[in-house]
Amino acid sequence: MPLKKPDSIHEDDDCLFAVEYDGPPLPYDIPRAVPINMDRIPVAAVVSPVCISAAMSFPVIQPILSIDSTKKQLSREKMVSPTSVIEHVSDSTAVSPTEEVSGELEEETTARGLAFCDSFEVSEEKESLDNESVLSMDYPSSRVTGDCVSETGGKKQPVVTFLGIASDDDDDDEEEDCNQKRTRVVPVKKQPQTKGKKGSCYRCFKGNRFTEKEVCLVCDAKYCSSCVLRAMGSMPEGRKCVSCIGCPIDESKRGSLGKCSRMLKRLLNDLEVKQIMKTERFCEANQLPAEYVYVNGQPLYPEELVALQTCANPPKKLKPGDYWYDKVSGLWGKEGEKPYQIISPHLNVGGPISAEASNGNTQVFINGREITKVELRMLQLAGVQCAGNPHFWVNEDGSYQEEGQKNTKGYIWGKAGTKLLCAVLSLPVPSKSISNASGDQLHSANSRSILDHLEHRTLQKILLVGNSGSGTSTIFKQAKILYKDVPFLEDERENIKVIIQTNVYGYLGMLLEGRERFEEEALGVMNTKQSLIEDEEGDAKSNIKTLYSIGPRLKAFSDWLLKTMAAGNLGVIFPAASREYAPLVEELWRDAAIQATYKRRSELGLLPSVASYFLERAIDVLTPDYEPSDLDILYAEGVTSSSGLACLDFSFPQTAAEENLDPSDHLDSLLRYQLIRVPSRGLGENCKWIDMFEDVGMVVFVVSMSDYDQVSEDGTNKMLLAKKLFESIITHPIFEQMDFLLILNKYDLLEEKVERVPLTRCEWFQDFNPVVSRHRSNNNNGNPTLGQLAFHYMAVKFKRFYSSLTGKKLFVSSSKSLDPNSVDASLKLAMEILKWSEERANICMSEYSMYSTEPSSFSN
Amino acid sequence: MSVSELKERHAAATETVNNLRDRLIQRRLQLLDTDVAKYTAAQGRSPVKFGATDLVCCRTLQGHTGKVHSLDWTLESNRIVSASQDGRLIVWNALTSQKTHAIKLPCAWVMTCAFSPNGQTVACGGLLDSVCSIFSLSSTADKDGTVPVSRMLSGHKGYVSCCRYVPNDDAHLITSSGDQTCVLWDVTTGLKISVFGGEFQSGHTADVLSVSISESNPTRFITGSCDTTARLWDTRDASRAVGTFHGHKGDVNTVKFFPDGHRFGTGSEDGTCRLYDIRTGHQLQVYQPQGDGESLPVTSIAFSASGRLLFAGYANNNTCYVWDTFLGEVVLDLGELQDSHKNRISCLGMSADGSALCTGSWDSNLKIWAFGGHRRVI
C-alpha cells in the first residue's frame, strides 16, 4: 500500500522527488534527516543576533515553528513507518489551516519578511550554504523541509523554489519568495502581538497606523517622527535604516525617490532635506540595477544602462523589466507591446531586435519587427502603402523605404495630421528637443550625476612626478594638447601670452647681460692686444667699438631693461609696455651685436635651451596681437604653476583601426584617466601629503636624461638628485604595491649631448662603457647610436636600482617631451600597464623586458 | 671684503647660533627637574577614571566617500564642516547628523577646512594652486551643486596645510603652508596682511603643518612644522617668532592651544605628544605611549574643555588615546570602544563648549563622541 501514496503525490504536484523516492528501501534515511534539519534551524537562530534592526525578534520565532513541525515529524516518525514520507506532507498540510489565517496578515508580514531578509544579507550566504550542505549530505531530508515550506506557502512549486535557493543565490526573486514564505509562517505564533502593534513604529513600538511615519526605502520599516533620525542616521543614501545603507532599494519605491514627506520637512530644515533628497536620487546604491533591465532579451551592462539614460531622449520611467528597442528608428516599448516612446536611435544597448518583439500579427515589418495592429492602422492612415505585407526600413527622422530598395518613399510623421493621429492611438512620435527644454534640463542634470558616478568608478589616476626641469610640465602640456579638444581656453591663452612675452623679455635681458660681458671681454682682449702691438695706437679709438657694442639709444634701453630685471618687476611692467617697446626690441634684435651674442648663447649658462626657439621669433612674439600656438605653449616655461598641483582628465581617443580590430574594446573608451602633476617642491624628505595619492593607479616618474652633466645650485649632480627623489618615492610605504613607469625624457638632447660630453661625467654612470655594453638592438640600420646605448644603459641602471629596492620590475620608456608622438606613446604605455596590472595574475611580468619598450621609444 | 671671507664669517656665525641653541636646549633640560606627571603624582592625585558608558559614540556622520582629512566646529557647537578626499566639503548639523551643505570643490586634494566664527562661511585649502578658498554658505548652489567661491586667498608658494579663523573675527584668517610660511589674511579684500617666516631667519625652516590660535588672546598663535619645532607668533609682529619650542624628534604634525591659553600641546611624527608652557618656554610633559614597539605618529590632538584630557589620534588602525594631561597616563582608547572607527583617525575637534568630540577618519565617516551617563563635562 505505501507505494500507492507516493503515486498520488506525483499526480498532485508533479515533483521529481517522488520519482527518486520510488524505491522505498531506505527507510532509515528519514530519521537521520531530521536531526540535520534541527541543525539547520539553530543556525538560523544564531545568525539572527547579527541583525540589529528592530525586526530582530521575528526571525527567532520562525525557527521555533519549524522546530515544532519537525518535532511533530519526529514524533510521527517514531510511530509511523518511516517510509511514508507522504505522511509528513499530509501532516504539515494539516497544520496549514492555521497558517492560512495568517494570510490575512500577508501584506504586513511580507513587508517584515523583506526587512528581515535585507538586514540579513550577510547571513544569507551562510544560511544558503547550510542549505546546500544539507542538500548534499542528505537529499531526502531537505526535501521534506522543502515540502513543508512549500505547503505553508501554498502557491509555488515547492521543490523548484527550494532548489532555487540552494543552488543559485543570485536569483533575487526566488530568494525573496523564500523569505516571504518563511516569514509568512511567522505570525502563527506572533499573531496577537503583531496585531496589537500593527502600524506601530518599528523602533519604539509606539503609535498606531495613523501616526505619521517614514518608510525605509529598502526594507519598508516604518519609523515615527521621534525615531526616524536615530534609525536612519545621517541618511547618506536617503531614507534608509542604518542597517540598510548600501543595499539596493525596493523597486516599487523607485517612484518616491527624491520625493520628500511632510514629516522630514518638519523635522529638518530645508537645506538638510534638499541634501537628503539629492543624495537619495543620485547616490550609486539607489540607481537602477542594470542587470534587471532587459533590452531585446539581453540584460544590460552598467555602461549600457548609462548610455541609455544619458542619451538625448532617454526612455521615460525606466523600470526593471523587458523592453524592445529598435536601434534604427529609436522605437522603444515593453516586450510584447506596441511602441511606447521614440528614444535616441543607434544606441549600442541590448541584443538585436526580434520579429516578435511587440507581439504583432500583421505580417508588416518595420526594421525587422512585426508591427502591431495599431501601428498598421496608423501607417495606413498616414498614407503609407501597406499592401502586400511589405518590410519597411524606418529611420529616426521618420523617412521610410521598402526593404531592398534605395529610394525613400516618404516621411511617416511628415504631416501634422499624423502626429495628431498618433496621439489618438497613443503611439509615440519623435520628440523635438526644443519642445521640452525644461525636461531636457532635468534629464541632463540627472545624466550628469550618473556620469559623475561612472567617472568615480572608471577614473584611473596617474601621478606624474619629477624633479624640476625634468619635463613633467611639458609632458603635462603635451597631454593636454593631445587629448583635449580645447586644450587651452581663451583667457588661459591670454595668460600664457603674457607669460611668454615676459619670458622673452627675460631672455633678451640675459642676452644683453651676456653682451655686456662679451663686450668687456672683447675690450679686455683688445686692450692686451693694444698693449702688445703699441704701434697700432692710431687705430685704437676706432677699435674700441667691438663686435658686441651697440648704439647709445639701444644702450639706454638695454640698461633700463637690465635695471628693471634686477629690480624684479619685469613681469609687472613689460606686458603693458610691449606695444611701446616692440619697435625698439625689433631694432635691438636685428642689431649685429645682439646677433653676435646670440651666436655664442651656449656660453650663457642661465639661458634655457628653449630660449632660442622664442628669441628667433622674438619680433613676432612681442607684437601685441601675438597669439601663442600650441607649440609655443609647449615650449613656454612657467605655464603650469610650479607651486601647486595640476590635474587633467582625459580619455585616450580611439583610432579607427582599434575600433575595427576589437569591438570588445568599446568599453575602454569609457575608461577615463586623470593625469596629476605634482610640484617637485616639497616632495623631498617630508612627503607629507603623498598619502593623499594612495588611490592612484600608477606613478610616472620623469627623469631628464640630459641632466647627467648638470649641477644644481648646491653642487650636486642633477641626475643624482633625481635618483634620490626616485628612491624616496619608490620606497614610500604608500606606493608599496604601485606600478612605476620611468620616462627617460629629453632623448633628443641626450643624443646630441652624449657625443660631446661623456656619460661618465655623472659618478653614478662611471662604468658606462659603450664598447662593452653593446646591446642587441631592434635598430635595423646597423649599430645603435651612442644616444641609444646611453639610454639603454641608464634604463638598466634605473631598473637594477629599482629592483634592488623593491624586488619588482620597472617599466621604462624614453621620450622627447617636445614631440607629441613620443609623449603619446609613453602615456599609452602607461595605460597598457594599468590594464595589465588588472590582469596581473595571468601575465608573466618577467617576460616584459626593456626591449619591448623599444618600439615605443624608437619608432618615433 | 671678498666673497670667500663673507662666506667664512657667515659659516662661523651660523655655527655660533647653532651652538648657542644647543646650549639653550641643554640648559633647559638641566632646569627641567620634574614634569607635571611627577608633580601631580607626588600630590597624591589619581588619574581620571572612565566607565564603560562615560564616553560614547552618539552620532555617526556618513556621507563622504573618501578619507576625511579635516574638520572644524562652529562656535555654537551645533555644526561641523569636514573636508574629504572625495573633493567635497560637507557641513553637518551635529545634532540631527544631517548634511546642510555639500560643496563640491574644484580640486579633490583638500587638506584643511575651517568654520568662520559667525558660521556664515567656510574656508578650505589644499594642494591645488596653493590657494585657500572661502565659500559663503548663504550663496546658492547652481544646478551642478557647485557653490561659487566667494574669495580666493592666493599667494602661497606651497600647499596650504592648515587654515584657522581668528577667533571672533570673521575677516581674518591664518593659513600655514608648505612654503615654510604662515600668512594672516584679510578675508574681505583677499590680501595678505603679514607673512610669518619665509625670508626671516626666525621662521620655520621646513613645511609648516599646523596652526592654532589662542582663544583668549587672538593675537597669539602657534605653528608646528616639519623642522621638528613649534613656534609662537604674534600677529602684530611678523618679523620674528616670539618663541621657538624644541624637543620633538620628528615633524610636528599638529599643535593645539591649551584651553587657558598659556600652554599648548603638540603631536608629532616621533610618536609623542608634548605640553609646553608659553610663559617659561619649558616643556611641561611628554606623553609617550607605553610599549617598546615602533612609535606611531600622532595625527591630531584635542583638549577637553578643562584641559584635563588630551585626545590624540595615532597613525595606525583606529587608535585614539585619551591622556590624563596631569598624570600622563592613557585613560581610554577610543578605538577600543563600541562603534569606533574602522581606519585611522585623521582629525579631531572638540566643540567649543566641550560637550562633544568629533573625530574624522580614513574610513570616510565622522563620529561624535559625548560624555554619557552622569559624568559632567571635564
Contacts between the chains, C-beta under 8 A, distances in Angstrom:
chain1	res1	chain2	res2	distance
A	229	B	96	5.7
A	229	B	97	7.1
A	229	B	98	7.9
A	233	B	59	7.8
A	233	B	60	6.1
A	233	B	62	6.4
A	233	B	97	6.0
A	234	B	59	7.6
A	234	B	60	6.9
A	234	B	61	5.0
A	234	B	62	5.1
A	234	B	63	5.9
A	234	B	92	7.3
A	234	B	97	4.1
A	234	B	98	6.1
A	234	B	99	6.9
A	235	B	98	6.8
A	236	B	62	3.9
A	236	B	63	4.3
A	242	B	60	7.9
A	245	B	62	6.9
A	267	B	96	7.4
A	268	B	93	7.9
A	268	B	96	6.1
A	268	B	98	5.4
A	269	B	93	7.8
A	269	B	100	7.1
A	271	B	100	4.3
A	271	B	101	6.5
A	272	B	93	6.2
A	272	B	96	6.8
A	272	B	98	3.8
A	272	B	99	6.4
A	272	B	100	5.3
A	275	B	98	6.9
A	275	B	99	4.2
A	275	B	100	6.7
A	275	B	101	7.3
A	275	B	102	5.9
A	276	B	98	6.7
A	276	B	99	7.4
A	278	B	102	7.8
A	278	B	145	7.3
A	279	B	63	7.2
A	279	B	99	7.8
A	279	B	102	8.0
A	441	B	143	7.8
A	445	B	143	5.5
A	445	B	144	7.9
A	448	B	144	6.8
A	456	B	65	7.5
A	641	B	129	5.9
A	641	B	130	7.8
A	643	B	129	7.6
A	643	B	130	4.9
A	643	B	156	7.1
A	643	B	157	4.5
A	643	B	158	5.8
A	643	B	179	7.1
A	644	B	127	6.6
A	644	B	128	5.3
A	644	B	129	3.8
A	644	B	130	4.8
A	644	B	131	7.4
A	644	B	159	7.5
A	645	B	107	7.6
A	645	B	109	6.4
A	645	B	127	4.5
A	645	B	128	5.4
A	645	B	129	7.8
A	645	B	159	7.8
A	646	B	128	7.7
A	647	B	107	7.3
A	647	B	128	7.5
A	678	B	127	7.6
A	679	B	158	7.8
A	681	B	157	7.8
A	681	B	158	6.4
A	681	B	178	7.5
A	682	B	158	5.5
A	682	B	159	6.9
A	682	B	178	4.6
A	682	B	207	6.1
A	686	B	206	6.4
A	686	B	207	5.8
A	686	B	226	4.3
A	686	B	251	6.1
A	688	B	161	7.2
A	688	B	178	7.3
A	688	B	207	6.1
A	688	B	209	6.6
A	688	B	226	6.9
A	688	B	251	7.3
A	689	B	109	7.3
A	689	B	111	6.4
A	689	B	127	6.2
A	689	B	159	6.2
A	689	B	161	8.0
A	692	B	69	7.8
A	692	B	85	6.3
A	692	B	109	5.4
A	692	B	111	7.6
A	692	B	127	7.2
A	695	B	85	7.8
